[in-house]
Amino acid sequence: MDKDAQMKTFVNKWIDEALAHERSVQGWPPNARNRDYLKIHTPQQKGKIGTKVYAQWLTDQGFEVEIIEGKELSGDLRYRLLSTDSWTVTEVKLSKCTLKTLRCGFINLSLWWNQIRPRKKWDEIALVGIYPNHCRIWRKSREEWDRDCEALSTCSEKGHTGTDDLWKVNFRRNKRTDNFSEWKEVYSTQQGAL
């Protein structure tokens, strides 16, 4: 084997080792069904997956769904049940689940969504969580967001460095905190999981 071919082999081996380490640090086992999500580098491509997950769930519920990317509307998609209904515009955010197993066997779990834009016009916000082997969806109406966001432990105005108008949402489950119940879960591909 020539030196260039040998170097390519080593580089690929080291990349695989680094990816396996990142997955293990995040609590994602190497055999996780959604493991290739970790290889996606651009936030835009990751975000599109969240929009598609929510759009599919709405479609399965019988709604007409339109992804509004690139249009002069706020939000990521809009949906309605009947053609005579007005559209519901949804801001969709996606986060990967980070897991850490403690020595005692307890699993710390966190999801983090940022760059939530309350100044934009949307009717609801949907949070999609991608786990190693399943997905979950939570949501709040605009009214619920406006009424509750400042009082929720999951919400913070520090959603982007250098900007004061963006919010973040952080779900945490550890030995001291479990704030998942602040949001209504509407879907899980694996009921009863983490």
Phi and psi in degrees as GROMACS dihedral restraints (atoms count N, CA, C in turn):
[ dihedral_restraints ]
;  ai    aj    ak    al  type     phi  dphi    fc
    3     4     5     6     1   -75.2    20    10
    4     5     6     7     1   167.2    20    10
    6     7     8     9     1   -64.3    20    10
    7     8     9    10     1   -36.3    20    10
    9    10    11    12     1   -65.1    20    10
   10    11    12    13     1   -44.8    20    10
   12    13    14    15     1   -65.1    20    10
   13    14    15    16     1   -40.0    20    10
   15    16    17    18     1   -63.7    20    10
   16    17    18    19     1   -42.8    20    10
   18    19    20    21     1   -62.7    20    10
   19    20    21    22     1   -43.0    20    10
   21    22    23    24     1   -60.0    20    10
   22    23    24    25     1   -40.3    20    10
   24    25    26    27     1   -63.3    20    10
   25    26    27    28     1   -45.1    20    10
   27    28    29    30     1   -63.3    20    10
   28    29    30    31     1   -44.5    20    10
   30    31    32    33     1   -60.0    20    10
   31    32    33    34     1   -46.4    20    10
   33    34    35    36     1   -63.0    20    10
   34    35    36    37     1   -38.9    20    10
   36    37    38    39     1   -62.8    20    10
   37    38    39    40     1   -44.7    20    10
   39    40    41    42     1   -67.3    20    10
   40    41    42    43     1   -36.4    20    10
   42    43    44    45     1   -63.5    20    10
   43    44    45    46     1   -46.4    20    10
   45    46    47    48     1   -59.8    20    10
   46    47    48    49     1   -41.1    20    10
   48    49    50    51     1   -64.5    20    10
   49    50    51    52     1   -42.2    20    10
   51    52    53    54     1   -64.4    20    10
   52    53    54    55     1   -42.3    20    10
   54    55    56    57     1   -64.0    20    10
   55    56    57    58     1   -41.7    20    10
   57    58    59    60     1   -63.0    20    10
   58    59    60    61     1   -40.0    20    10
   60    61    62    63     1   -64.5    20    10
   61    62    63    64     1   -44.9    20    10
   63    64    65    66     1   -59.7    20    10
   64    65    66    67     1   -43.0    20    10
   66    67    68    69     1   -64.3    20    10
   67    68    69    70     1   -40.3    20    10
   69    70    71    72     1   -70.5    20    10
   70    71    72    73     1   -35.4    20    10
   72    73    74    75     1   -64.2    20    10
   73    74    75    76     1   -38.8    20    10
   75    76    77    78     1   -80.6    20    10
   76    77    78    79     1    -4.3    20    10
   78    79    80    81     1    85.2    20    10
   79    80    81    82     1     9.9    20    10
   81    82    83    84     1   -93.7    20    10
   82    83    84    85     1   114.0    20    10
   84    85    86    87     1   -67.6    20    10
   85    86    87    88     1   153.9    20    10
   87    88    89    90     1   -58.5    20    10
   88    89    90    91     1   -23.2    20    10
   90    91    92    93     1   -96.7    20    10
   91    92    93    94     1    13.8    20    10
   93    94    95    96     1   -62.9    20    10
   94    95    96    97     1   136.7    20    10
   96    97    98    99     1   -60.7    20    10
   97    98    99   100     1   -37.5    20    10
   99   100   101   102     1   -96.2    20    10
  100   101   102   103     1    19.6    20    10
  102   103   104   105     1   -60.7    20    10
  103   104   105   106     1   -30.4    20    10
  105   106   107   108     1   -68.2    20    10
  106   107   108   109     1   -17.0    20    10
  108   109   110   111     1   -56.0    20    10
  109   110   111   112     1   -35.2    20    10
  111   112   113   114     1   -66.3    20    10
  112   113   114   115     1   -18.8    20    10
  114   115   116   117     1   -85.3    20    10
  115   116   117   118     1   -12.0    20    10
  117   118   119   120     1   -75.2    20    10
  118   119   120   121     1   124.9    20    10
  120   121   122   123     1   -94.0    20    10
  121   122   123   124     1   -32.6    20    10
  123   124   125   126     1   -91.7    20    10
  124   125   126   127     1   133.2    20    10
  126   127   128   129     1   -59.7    20    10
  127   128   129   130     1   -31.1    20    10
  129   130   131   132     1   -63.9    20    10
  130   131   132   133     1   -42.8    20    10
  132   133   134   135     1   -67.6    20    10
  133   134   135   136     1   -38.0    20    10
  135   136   137   138     1   -64.0    20    10
  136   137   138   139     1   -44.0    20    10
  138   139   140   141     1   -60.3    20    10
  139   140   141   142     1   -37.8    20    10
  141   142   143   144     1   -62.0    20    10
  142   143   144   145     1   -34.6    20    10
  144   145   146   147     1   -63.5    20    10
  145   146   147   148     1   -43.7    20    10
  147   148   149   150     1   -60.2    20    10
  148   149   150   151     1   -42.8    20    10
  150   151   152   153     1   -63.2    20    10
  151   152   153   154     1   -41.9    20    10
  153   154   155   156     1   -67.0    20    10
  154   155   156   157     1   -38.2    20    10
  156   157   158   159     1   -61.3    20    10
  157   158   159   160     1   -48.3    20    10
  159   160   161   162     1   -66.4    20    10
  160   161   162   163     1   -40.6    20    10
  162   163   164   165     1   -60.7    20    10
  163   164   165   166     1   -41.9    20    10
  165   166   167   168     1   -65.8    20    10
  166   167   168   169     1   -41.9    20    10
  168   169   170   171     1   -61.0    20    10
  169   170   171   172     1   -44.7    20    10
  171   172   173   174     1   -62.7    20    10
  172   173   174   175     1   -42.5    20    10
  174   175   176   177     1   -60.0    20    10
  175   176   177   178     1   -42.6    20    10
  177   178   179   180     1   -63.7    20    10
  178   179   180   181     1   -24.6    20    10
  180   181   182   183     1   -84.9    20    10
  181   182   183   184     1    -2.9    20    10
  183   184   185   186     1    98.7    20    10
  184   185   186   187     1     7.6    20    10
  186   187   188   189     1   -84.8    20    10
  187   188   189   190     1   150.5    20    10
  189   190   191   192     1   -83.2    20    10
  190   191   192   193     1   128.5    20    10
  192   193   194   195     1  -124.9    20    10
  193   194   195   196     1   139.5    20    10
  195   196   197   198     1  -133.7    20    10
  196   197   198   199     1   121.7    20    10
  198   199   200   201     1   -77.4    20    10
  199   200   201   202     1   129.0    20    10
  201   202   203   204     1  -107.9    20    10
  202   203   204   205     1    20.0    20    10
  204   205   206   207     1   -54.8    20    10
  205   206   207   208     1   132.3    20    10
  207   208   209   210     1    80.6    20    10
  208   209   210   211     1     0.5    20    10
  210   211   212   213     1   -96.8    20    10
  211   212   213   214     1   171.6    20    10
  213   214   215   216     1   -82.2    20    10
  214   215   216   217     1    29.7    20    10
  216   217   218   219     1  -115.6    20    10
  217   218   219   220     1   152.7    20    10
  219   220   221   222     1   -77.3    20    10
  220   221   222   223     1   163.0    20    10
  222   223   224   225     1    89.2    20    10
  223   224   225   226     1   179.4    20    10
  225   226   227   228     1  -108.7    20    10
  226   227   228   229     1   -29.2    20    10
  228   229   230   231     1  -153.2    20    10
  229   230   231   232     1   166.4    20    10
  231   232   233   234     1  -137.3    20    10
  232   233   234   235     1   154.2    20    10
  234   235   236   237     1  -149.4    20    10
  235   236   237   238     1   159.6    20    10
  237   238   239   240     1  -156.1    20    10
  238   239   240   241     1   156.7    20    10
  240   241   242   243     1   -84.9    20    10
  241   242   243   244     1   -48.4    20    10
  243   244   245   246     1  -115.8    20    10
  244   245   246   247     1   152.4    20    10
  246   247   248   249     1   -63.6    20    10
  247   248   249   250     1   -18.8    20    10
  249   250   251   252     1   -87.9    20    10
  250   251   252   253     1   -10.6    20    10
  252   253   254   255     1   -76.7    20    10
  253   254   255   256     1   154.0    20    10
  255   256   257   258     1   -77.6    20    10
  256   257   258   259     1   155.8    20    10
  258   259   260   261     1   -75.0    20    10
  259   260   261   262     1   144.3    20    10
  261   262   263   264     1  -102.8    20    10
  262   263   264   265     1   118.2    20    10
  264   265   266   267     1   -91.8    20    10
  265   266   267   268     1   129.3    20    10
  267   268   269   270     1  -121.5    20    10
  268   269   270   271     1   132.1    20    10
  270   271   272   273     1   -90.7    20    10
  271   272   273   274     1   122.4    20    10
  273   274   275   276     1  -112.6    20    10
  274   275   276   277     1   132.0    20    10
  276   277   278   279     1  -125.2    20    10
  277   278   279   280     1   147.0    20    10
  279   280   281   282     1  -125.1    20    10
  280   281   282   283     1   140.5    20    10
  282   283   284   285     1  -139.4    20    10
  283   284   285   286     1   145.7    20    10
  285   286   287   288     1   -87.9    20    10
  286   287   288   289     1   148.8    20    10
  288   289   290   291     1   -83.9    20    10
  289   290   291   292     1   131.0    20    10
  291   292   293   294     1  -105.7    20    10
  292   293   294   295     1   128.6    20    10
  294   295   296   297     1  -120.6    20    10
  295   296   297   298     1   141.0    20    10
  297   298   299   300     1  -139.5    20    10
  298   299   300   301     1   117.4    20    10
  300   301   302   303     1   -87.5    20    10
  301   302   303   304     1   124.3    20    10
  303   304   305   306     1   -83.0    20    10
  304   305   306   307     1   163.5    20    10
  306   307   308   309     1   -57.4    20    10
  307   308   309   310     1   -33.5    20    10
  309   310   311   312     1   -75.9    20    10
  310   311   312   313     1    -5.1    20    10
  312   313   314   315     1    99.4    20    10
  313   314   315   316     1   -12.5    20    10
  315   316   317   318     1   -69.3    20    10
  316   317   318   319     1   142.6    20    10
  318   319   320   321     1  -109.2    20    10
  319   320   321   322     1   116.1    20    10
  321   322   323   324     1   -77.2    20    10
  322   323   324   325     1   138.2    20    10
  324   325   326   327     1  -135.2    20    10
  325   326   327   328     1   138.0    20    10
  327   328   329   330     1  -148.0    20    10
  328   329   330   331     1   148.6    20    10
  330   331   332   333     1  -135.0    20    10
  331   332   333   334     1   144.2    20    10
  333   334   335   336     1  -140.2    20    10
  334   335   336   337     1   122.8    20    10
  336   337   338   339     1  -116.5    20    10
  337   338   339   340     1   134.4    20    10
  339   340   341   342     1  -126.6    20    10
  340   341   342   343     1  -179.9    20    10
  342   343   344   345     1    56.6    20    10
  343   344   345   346     1    44.1    20    10
  345   346   347   348     1   -82.7    20    10
  346   347   348   349     1   126.8    20    10
  348   349   350   351     1  -107.9    20    10
  349   350   351   352     1    91.2    20    10
  351   352   353   354     1   -70.0    20    10
  352   353   354   355     1   -16.9    20    10
  354   355   356   357     1   -76.2    20    10
  355   356   357   358     1   -18.8    20    10
  357   358   359   360     1   -76.2    20    10
  358   359   360   361     1   161.0    20    10
  360   361   362   363     1   -91.7    20    10
  361   362   363   364     1   107.6    20    10
  363   364   365   366     1  -143.2    20    10
  364   365   366   367     1   155.5    20    10
  366   367   368   369     1   -96.3    20    10
  367   368   369   370     1   -22.9    20    10
  369   370   371   372     1  -156.1    20    10
  370   371   372   373     1   161.4    20    10
  372   373   374   375     1  -121.5    20    10
  373   374   375   376     1   134.7    20    10
  375   376   377   378     1  -117.7    20    10
  376   377   378   379     1   129.9    20    10
  378   379   380   381     1  -108.5    20    10
  379   380   381   382     1   121.3    20    10
  381   382   383   384     1  -106.3    20    10
  382   383   384   385     1   128.1    20    10
  384   385   386   387     1  -110.5    20    10
  385   386   387   388     1   125.5    20    10
  387   388   389   390     1  -103.3    20    10
  388   389   390   391     1   121.2    20    10
  390   391   392   393     1  -103.6    20    10
  391   392   393   394     1   171.0    20    10
  393   394   395   396     1   -54.1    20    10
  394   395   396   397     1   -38.2    20    10
  396   397   398   399     1  -129.5    20    10
  397   398   399   400     1     8.1    20    10
  399   400   401   402     1  -160.1    20    10
  400   401   402   403     1   176.5    20    10
  402   403   404   405     1  -127.6    20    10
  403   404   405   406     1   156.0    20    10
  405   406   407   408     1  -137.4    20    10
  406   407   408   409     1   154.5    20    10
  408   409   410   411     1  -132.1    20    10
  409   410   411   412     1   133.2    20    10
  411   412   413   414     1  -124.2    20    10
  412   413   414   415     1   156.0    20    10
  414   415   416   417     1  -154.8    20    10
  415   416   417   418     1   161.1    20    10
  417   418   419   420     1  -140.8    20    10
  418   419   420   421     1   145.0    20    10
  420   421   422   423     1   -73.7    20    10
  421   422   423   424     1   165.2    20    10
  423   424   425   426     1   -60.9    20    10
  424   425   426   427     1   -40.1    20    10
  426   427   428   429     1   -61.6    20    10
  427   428   429   430     1   -44.2    20    10
  429   430   431   432     1   -63.3    20    10
  430   431   432   433     1   -43.1    20    10
  432   433   434   435     1   -60.0    20    10
  433   434   435   436     1   -52.4    20    10
  435   436   437   438     1   -61.3    20    10
  436   437   438   439     1   -38.2    20    10
  438   439   440   441     1   -73.6    20    10
  439   440   441   442     1   -39.5    20    10
  441   442   443   444     1  -109.2    20    10
  442   443   444   445     1   -17.6    20    10
  444   445   446   447     1   -57.2    20    10
  445   446   447   448     1   -36.8    20    10
  447   448   449   450     1   -73.1    20    10
  448   449   450   451     1   -20.9    20    10
  450   451   452   453     1   -96.1    20    10
  451   452   453   454     1   -12.5    20    10
  453   454   455   456     1   -82.6    20    10
  454   455   456   457     1   137.8    20    10
  456   457   458   459     1   -70.7    20    10
  457   458   459   460     1   -19.4    20    10
  459   460   461   462     1   -77.6    20    10
  460   461   462   463     1   -19.4    20    10
  462   463   464   465     1  -107.5    20    10
  463   464   465   466     1   144.9    20    10
  465   466   467   468     1  -150.2    20    10
  466   467   468   469     1   146.9    20    10
  468   469   470   471     1   -75.9    20    10
  469   470   471   472     1    -8.8    20    10
  471   472   473   474     1   -88.9    20    10
  472   473   474   475     1    63.6    20    10
  474   475   476   477     1   -94.0    20    10
  475   476   477   478     1     0.0    20    10
  477   478   479   480     1  -167.7    20    10
  478   479   480   481     1   132.9    20    10
  480   481   482   483     1   -65.7    20    10
  481   482   483   484     1   132.2    20    10
  483   484   485   486     1    86.0    20    10
  484   485   486   487     1     1.7    20    10
  486   487   488   489     1  -133.3    20    10
  487   488   489   490     1   140.4    20    10
  489   490   491   492     1  -101.7    20    10
  490   491   492   493     1    -5.1    20    10
  492   493   494   495     1  -101.3    20    10
  493   494   495   496     1     6.3    20    10
  495   496   497   498     1  -111.5    20    10
  496   497   498   499     1   143.2    20    10
  498   499   500   501     1  -112.0    20    10
  499   500   501   502     1   166.4    20    10
  501   502   503   504     1  -133.9    20    10
  502   503   504   505     1   159.5    20    10
  504   505   506   507     1  -127.3    20    10
  505   506   507   508     1   133.3    20    10
  507   508   509   510     1  -133.0    20    10
  508   509   510   511     1   112.9    20    10
  510   511   512   513     1   -90.7    20    10
  511   512   513   514     1   136.4    20    10
  513   514   515   516     1  -138.0    20    10
  514   515   516   517     1   137.5    20    10
  516   517   518   519     1  -134.7    20    10
  517   518   519   520     1   111.9    20    10
  519   520   521   522     1  -143.1    20    10
  520   521   522   523     1  -167.2    20    10
  522   523   524   525     1   -67.6    20    10
  523   524   525   526     1   -20.8    20    10
  525   526   527   528     1  -107.7    20    10
  526   527   528   529     1   -23.9    20    10
  528   529   530   531     1  -133.1    20    10
  529   530   531   532     1   141.6    20    10
  531   532   533   534     1  -149.7    20    10
  532   533   534   535     1    98.0    20    10
  534   535   536   537     1  -107.1    20    10
  535   536   537   538     1    14.9    20    10
  537   538   539   540     1   -60.6    20    10
  538   539   540   541     1   -30.6    20    10
  540   541   542   543     1   -70.2    20    10
  541   542   543   544     1    -8.2    20    10
  543   544   545   546     1   -70.4    20    10
  544   545   546   547     1   -14.7    20    10
  546   547   548   549     1  -122.2    20    10
  547   548   549   550     1   147.4    20    10
  549   550   551   552     1   -82.7    20    10
  550   551   552   553     1   118.5    20    10
  552   553   554   555     1   -81.9    20    10
  553   554   555   556     1   126.3    20    10
  555   556   557   558     1  -107.4    20    10
  556   557   558   559     1   -14.2    20    10
  558   559   560   561     1  -160.2    20    10
  559   560   561   562     1   143.0    20    10
  561   562   563   564     1  -145.1    20    10
  562   563   564   565     1   132.8    20    10
  564   565   566   567     1   -73.8    20    10
  565   566   567   568     1    -8.4    20    10
  567   568   569   570     1  -142.8    20    10
  568   569   570   571     1    90.5    20    10
  570   571   572   573     1   -60.7    20    10
  571   572   573   574     1   137.8    20    10
  573   574   575   576     1    82.0    20    10
  574   575   576   577     1     1.3    20    10
  576   577   578   579     1   -82.0    20    10
  577   578   579   580     1   163.9    20    10
